[in-house]
Each structure stands twice: as C-alpha cells, then as structure tokens.
C-alpha cells in the first residue's frame, strides 16, 4: 500500500486507481456473497419452521373447530404460549386461519372468527394498517375483511384513495366484502380515475361476495367522475340488474358525454332485449 501511495504522489494515478478498484470489487463481491448466503439460510429456516408450525397449528385448529376448544383452553399449553410470543408463529397461524376460513361456513367459520378475536391476532392486523409499507397495509386489510371485522371499515375505506393502485384496489374490495352496497357512496365521491383494471377488480368483488342487495348501485351513475359512471354501467350490465333500466335510460337521455351515452344505450338494448 505504501508503494501505491508513493506512485500516487508522483502523479502516476493509474496504478493506484486500478488497484483500489480491484480491492473494492473484491470486497463488494464478498459482501454480496455473504448477503445472498444469509438470505438463503434465512429462507430455508423460515420454510422449515413453517412446516413445523403448521403441524402444531393443524392440531390446535382441529380441536377448536371440531371439539369446541376455546382459546382460553389452548393458551394453557406453555409450549404454545412460547411459540405464540414469536411474530413468525403468529403470522403462520393467521395464514392458516384464513385458509381454513375460506373453506368453512356457518358455525365452523364463526369459531375461527372467534379464535381470531380471542387470540389477539386481530390486534396484529390492526397494527398492520399503520405500517409505512403498502404491502403490509394490504395484508392487514385482507385479514380484517376475511374475518368480517366490520369495525375496521372506516379505517379501510381511507385507503381506497391511496396513491398505490394495489392498496387502493385491496381497500375497495375489502369495503365491498364488509359493507356491500354501503360502500357505493364512497365510490360515488371518488375523485381519482378508476381504470379498466380497477373496474374489473371491483366488479369481480361484487360477483365473488354475491352481494344480494343491489340498492344504491344506480347512484354510481350520478357521479361527477366519468370513470365511476362507467363502472356503474358495467356493474349493471355484468350483474344483469334489469331493475336499474330506468336509471340507465335517464343517464342516456341527459348525458352530454358521447362515450357514456353510447355505453348506456348499448346496455339498454342488452337488458331490454
């Protein structure tokens, strides 16, 4: 290093520069290698723990669903309490609850919802809503909506106006699941454009959750946001809401937007054929 420094002082900077670049490359490569190894080991460890946890969780959930074992009884197991104190175990447990809840209905689904509340996992979901990371917010919203936590509606609807498109869609879909057509009034006032991809997701949410009461969907046609009006027309068409024909006819007669007028007239022909 002393010889390199002497060359640098003598104005022969090429050799020191090249030597320094080689050293920097070697150090950077070593650091990158260590990061990759650590990341891979971490992933392997998480996969191993996930399998171990899943076996334990399956037994617990079986007892909760089929043997009416409450959380108060489950937490008497000290081994469970030790695991439950770790965030990764609670994460795996929550994912297992969600998967089960999607496959069960009636009393079984209610037992899972009660376990979610009694165990305090619901608090973890609410905390995720306050995260600075949009993907964590999405996860919290999805969890709360899956377990029908209606008191989360007001917090969730705030994110329907988020800048991040994915977060916006997740929030709107969750709002539809929780409150059905009650979420319509928020869409009517939506000021941001709702593009085709978002519209498809919203329509899919209405179909998926089988919203029986369609009262209020016609209010979308009154929005000042033309993309919201378009969404309303598409919902009426996709859900075959022939009872909304008078509202569509009124829109077709009054609108000055030629694209909206054409779409409305097309839907009238489809629903009255």
N, C-alpha and C positions, 0 to 999 in steps of 0.2 A: 504493500500500500504506500510506503514511503517513496519508493521509486516512481510510482504512478503520480504521486503528488508533485514530485520534483519535475517530472515531464510536463505537468500541467502549468507549473510556474514558469517554465521555459517557453511557454506558448504552444507546446505540442499537445493540444487538447484532444486530438482524435483518439489516441490510445486510451487516455483516462475515461473518455466518454463511452467508448466501446466496452471497456472493462466494467464500468459501472452498470451499463445496460445489461450485460450478461449476468452480473450478480443480481440485479433487480429482477430479471426474468426468472432466474433460478429460485429466488425467494418467493416470488409471486406464484410460481408453479407449485412449490412446496405447500404454500398456504392453501391454494385451491384444492390440492390433493387431500389435505387434511380435512378441509370443509366437506368435500364430497364423501370421504370415508365416514366422518362423523354423522352426516346427514343420512347416509345409507344405514349405518348401525342404528341410528335413532328410529328410522322407518321399520327396520327388522324387529326392533324391540317393541314398537307400538303394535305391530301385527301379531307378535307372539302374545303380548298382554291382552290384546283384543280378543284373541281366541280363548285364552284362559278366563277372562272376564265373562265372555259370552256363555260359557258353560255354567258358571256360577249364577249368572243372571237368568238363564233359562229355568233353572230350578226354582229360583225365587218367584219368577213370574208365573210359573205353573201353580205354585202354592197360592199366589194372590188371586189368580183367575178362577181356578177350579176348587180351591179349598177355603176360599174366603179369608185368607190370612191377611190382616191389616198391616200397615207399615209399622205400627207400634210394636207388633209382634216380631216383624222382620228385624228391626233395629236392636233387638235384644241380643242378637248374634254379634259378639265383639269383633269377630273377623270381618263381618260385613261392615261394621262401623269404621274399621281401619281403612278398608278399601273405599268406602263412601266418602272418606275425607280427602280423597285424591280427585282432582278435576278430570283426569282422563277416564277414570272409572265412571264418574257421573255422566260424562259425555257418551260413553258406550251404552250406559244404562238408558239414557234418554233416547238414543237412536233405536235401541231395542224396543222401548215403549212405543215409539212412533210406528215402527214396522208392525208391531202387534195390533196397535190401534187401527191401522189401515185395514187389517184383515178381520177385525171383530166388530160386531154391532151389539146394540141392546145393552143388557146388564153387564156383559163382559167388557164392553168398551167403557162403560161407566166406572167399572172397578179400576181400569187402567188410568182413567182421568183422575179418580180419587187418589190413587197412589202417586200420581204426578204432583198433585197438590200437597198431600200429606208429607211426602218425602222432601219437599222444599225445592225440587227440581224446577218448579215454576219460577222460583226466585232467580235461578240461574238464567232462565230465558228472558226475564225482565231486565236483568243486568246486561244481556247482550244487546238490547235495544239502545243502550247508552254507549256502546263501543264506538270508537272512531273509525273502525274498519267496516265498510259497507257489507262485506260478505258475512261478517259476524252478526250484523243487524238482520240480514236476510234469514240467517239461521234461527235467531230468536223469534222473529215474526212467524216463520214457518211452524216452529214448535208450539207457540201460543195458539195459532189458528188451528193446528191439528187437534189440540185438546179442548177446543171450543171455549177458550178463555175470553168471554165477551167483554170483560172489564179492560181488556188490552186494546179494544177497538180505537179509542180516542188517540192513543199513542201511535198505533199502527197507521192510522189514516194520515198522520202528519207526513209520513214517508212516501205517500202517494204523490207528493210534489217534489220529491228528491231529484237532484240532478242526475244521479246514476240511474240509467234506464232499468237495469235489472232489479235494483232495490225498489224502484217505482212500481214495476210490474208485480213483484212479490207482495208488496204492501196492498195494492189494489185487489189482487186475487185473495189475499187473506181477509180483507174487509168484506168482500163478497161472500166468502165462506161463513164469516161470523155474523153478518147482519143482512145478507141477501140484498134485496132491493132497497134497503135502508141506506146502502152505500151509494145509491144513484145520485142523491143530492150533492154529494161531494164531486162526482164526475161532471155534473151539470156545470159546476162552478170552476172546473178545471181549466186553467188558462194556458197551459202548455200544450203543444201539438201532441196528439196521440197517433203515432204512426201505425202502419199496417201490422207490424209485428206485435205491437202492444195490443192492438184491437183484437187480433187473433187469440192472444193470451186471455184477454178479458172475456171474450165470447166462450172460449174453452172453459173458463172458470164457472160461468153460468151453467154450461152444459154438465160439467163434472159434478157440481154440487146440487144439480137438479133443483133449482130454485122454483118452487111451486107457485109462489105468489109473484106475479109479474107486474103488480100495481106500481106505477111510478116510472117504468121504463120509458113511457112516452114523453116524460119531462126532458129526456136527453135531446129530443127534437127542438126544444126551446132554448138550448144553449147558444151563447154568442160565439162559442168555439166550434167552427165548422167540422173539425175532426171528431168532436164529441157528437155532433148531429149525425155524421156518417156512421159512427159507432152505434148510435141508437137505431138507425135504419137497418144496419147489418144484424143487430140483435133481434129486431122484429122479424126480419126475414129468416134468420137461422133457427129461431125458436118457433117460427110459424105462428106468430101472435096475430091471428086474423081479427081479434077484437080491437086491435090498435089501428085498423084501417082508416077510421075517421081522422085520426091524428096525422097519419101519413098523407091523407088526401088534403088536409088543411095546409100541411107543410108544402106540398106540391103546388098548391094554388097561390101561396103567399111568398115563397122564397124568390129572391132575385138571383140566387146562385144557380147557374145553369147546370152544373155538375150535380148539385143536391137535388134539383128539380128532376133531372133525368133518373137518378137513383130512386127517388121517391115514386115516380111514375112506373118504373120497372117493377118495384116491389108491389105496387097496387095491382098490376097486371098478374103477378105471380100469386098473390093471396086471394084475389077475387076470381081467378080463373075457374 
